[in-house]
Amino acid sequence: MTGSLRCAIIEDEPLAQQLLEKYVRRVPSLDLMATFNDAIAAFEQLPAMQPEVIFLDINMPEMTGLEFLRAYPSPHPLVVMTTANPHHAVEGFDLGVVDYLLKPITFDRFLKAIGRVKERMPKTVPAPPANHSLSDEARTQPNAGPLAIDSPTADFIYLKTDKKLEQIHLNDLVYAEALGDYIKVFLPDRFVVTHLTMTKLAETLPPDRFLRINRSFIIQLRHVKVLEGNSVLLSTGDNLVIGPSYRDAVKERIRREQIG
């Protein structure tokens, strides 16, 4: 990714709108294209502007942020939700949002969301070396949903999803993505969202099978199909970027499985 990120704000609260505009102006890599007071006007005008990032309020009259996302042409820009109600987060993640900011929004939390946006932006990577195809932060919140392993050798975990405990077989866990105070766990045919920290998940998963590749992603090695430059291609077709501070460890771990 190079240059500035084109962004737009859709927010009907004047104070929240002014705060977001102030934060955007403080980040040199962001270029504010437009600010909208309602989602209907944004829905009509934004496609021609082609923003890369949208800061989207959930509670708006006439058309809510969630209704906006469901109706917006696919693929839609990367979206950061803004909301006063954390209960909207799970539904927002189902619609593919990158992060959510809980009002009142602080500047450090805003910067964290921008970091997640940049991790999701397409990257240009150098041509891979030969023979790199493969064969096959924070403390735990007291009320972060239960996660349990039946025994040290168990091949499954339990995640709290939508007020129930769901058994997840480790072989099916392709990768996990941190989204604010939630984790989005990707399986071969679906994903689940749970209230959990990335640190807790990383401590629980077997280190010989799972690998953290940046602040926001943990992958399972058996689902890695190709290592190319500074990214990995997974069995789901997702291409994830390896963070600069993780690159040496990730490449060394994958080299252990290399033959020849």
TAQUI-V438231 format. One record per residue. N is the residue number from 1. PHI is phi in degrees with one decimal (999 if undefined). BURIAL is 1 if it has 9 or more other C-alpha atoms within 8 Angstrom, else 0. Layout:
BEGIN
[[N PHI BURIAL] [N PHI BURIAL]]
END
This chain:
BEGIN
[[1 999 0] [2 -132.0 0] [3 73.9 0] [4 -87.4 0] [5 -87.3 1] [6 -76.4 1] [7 -132.7 1] [8 -138.7 1] [9 -116.7 1] [10 -121.4 1] [11 -155.2 1] [12 -96.2 1] [13 -88.8 0] [14 -55.4 0] [15 -67.4 0] [16 -66.2 1] [17 -62.8 1] [18 -63.3 0] [19 -65.5 0] [20 -63.3 1] [21 -60.4 1] [22 -62.6 0] [23 -64.7 1] [24 -60.7 1] [25 -65.0 1] [26 -81.4 0] [27 -108.1 0] [28 -59.8 0] [29 -83.0 0] [30 -109.5 1] [31 -124.7 1] [32 -76.9 1] [33 -91.0 1] [34 -165.1 0] [35 -126.2 1] [36 -121.2 1] [37 -86.9 1] [38 -144.7 1] [39 -74.0 1] [40 -66.8 1] [41 -62.4 1] [42 -64.6 1] [43 -60.6 1] [44 -79.4 0] [45 -101.5 0] [46 -65.2 1] [47 -54.0 0] [48 -72.1 0] [49 -80.8 0] [50 53.0 0] [51 -70.1 1] [52 -93.7 1] [53 -138.0 1] [54 -124.1 1] [55 -96.0 1] [56 -119.2 1] [57 -74.5 1] [58 -87.8 1] [59 -90.5 0] [60 -133.4 1] [61 -71.1 0] [62 71.9 0] [63 -142.1 1] [64 -77.0 1] [65 -61.4 1] [66 -66.2 0] [67 -64.4 0] [68 -58.8 1] [69 -63.8 1] [70 -64.9 0] [71 -91.6 0] [72 -67.1 0] [73 -57.0 0] [74 -95.3 0] [75 -80.0 0] [76 -87.6 0] [77 -60.7 1] [78 -63.8 1] [79 -123.3 1] [80 -112.6 1] [81 -78.4 1] [82 -121.1 1] [83 -157.1 1] [84 -94.0 0] [85 -124.3 0] [86 -64.7 0] [87 -67.6 0] [88 -77.4 1] [89 -60.3 0] [90 -61.0 0] [91 -64.4 0] [92 -65.1 1] [93 -64.5 1] [94 -60.5 0] [95 -95.5 0] [96 89.7 0] [97 -69.4 1] [98 -81.7 1] [99 -160.3 1] [100 -132.6 1] [101 -112.1 1] [102 -88.9 1] [103 -72.1 0] [104 -73.2 0] [105 -85.6 0] [106 -95.1 0] [107 -67.6 0] [108 -65.7 0] [109 -70.5 1] [110 -60.9 1] [111 -62.2 0] [112 -63.5 0] [113 -64.2 1] [114 -63.2 0] [115 -60.4 0] [116 -68.9 1] [117 -61.1 1] [118 -64.2 0] [119 -66.9 0] [120 -88.6 0] [121 -71.2 0] [122 -58.0 0] [123 -113.5 0] [124 -95.8 0] [125 -116.1 0] [126 -69.5 0] [127 -60.4 0] [128 -76.3 0] [129 -64.9 0] [130 -67.0 0] [131 64.0 0] [132 -102.5 1] [133 -72.8 0] [134 -109.0 1] [135 -77.1 0] [136 -64.3 0] [137 999 0] [138 121.3 0] [139 -93.1 0] [140 -72.6 1] [141 -71.1 0] [142 -58.2 0] [143 -109.2 0] [144 -71.8 1] [145 -44.3 1] [146 -58.8 0] [147 -138.1 0] [148 -137.3 0] [149 -113.9 1] [150 -59.4 0] [151 -157.0 0] [152 -58.5 0] [153 -106.9 0] [154 -63.9 0] [155 -106.9 0] [156 -151.4 1] [157 -130.6 1] [158 -112.4 1] [159 -118.3 1] [160 -83.9 1] [161 -130.8 1] [162 52.1 0] [163 67.5 0] [164 -141.4 0] [165 -94.1 1] [166 -119.1 0] [167 -79.5 0] [168 -119.4 1] [169 -74.4 1] [170 -60.3 0] [171 -59.2 0] [172 -87.8 0] [173 -81.8 1] [174 -76.4 1] [175 -160.6 1] [176 -128.7 1] [177 -124.1 1] [178 -78.9 1] [179 -135.4 1] [180 62.5 0] [181 -92.5 0] [182 -121.8 1] [183 -123.6 1] [184 -102.8 1] [185 -103.3 1] [186 -96.3 1] [187 -110.7 1] [188 -55.6 0] [189 -123.6 0] [190 -169.1 0] [191 -140.9 0] [192 -127.4 0] [193 -118.7 1] [194 -136.5 1] [195 -83.7 1] [196 -163.8 1] [197 -92.3 1] [198 -64.0 1] [199 -60.7 1] [200 -64.0 1] [201 -64.1 1] [202 -61.5 1] [203 -69.4 0] [204 -89.4 0] [205 -72.8 0] [206 -61.1 0] [207 -67.1 0] [208 -79.0 0] [209 -117.6 1] [210 -121.1 1] [211 -142.2 1] [212 -85.9 1] [213 -108.5 1] [214 -163.9 1] [215 -60.4 0] [216 -107.1 1] [217 -131.2 1] [218 -120.3 1] [219 -119.0 1] [220 -98.7 1] [221 -60.0 1] [222 -66.3 0] [223 -97.3 1] [224 -81.1 1] [225 -99.6 1] [226 -143.8 1] [227 -104.0 1] [228 -133.5 1] [229 60.9 1] [230 -110.5 1] [231 -142.3 1] [232 -123.7 1] [233 -101.1 1] [234 -99.9 1] [235 -63.5 1] [236 -81.0 0] [237 92.3 0] [238 -76.7 0] [239 -110.9 0] [240 -110.6 1] [241 -88.8 1] [242 -84.4 1] [243 -67.0 1] [244 -53.1 0] [245 -78.4 0] [246 -107.0 1] [247 -60.9 1] [248 -61.2 0] [249 -65.9 0] [250 -65.2 1] [251 -66.7 0] [252 -66.1 0] [253 -64.1 0] [254 -71.3 1] [255 -62.0 0] [256 -62.0 0] [257 -92.0 0] [258 -74.4 0] [259 -108.0 0] [260 81.8 0]]
END
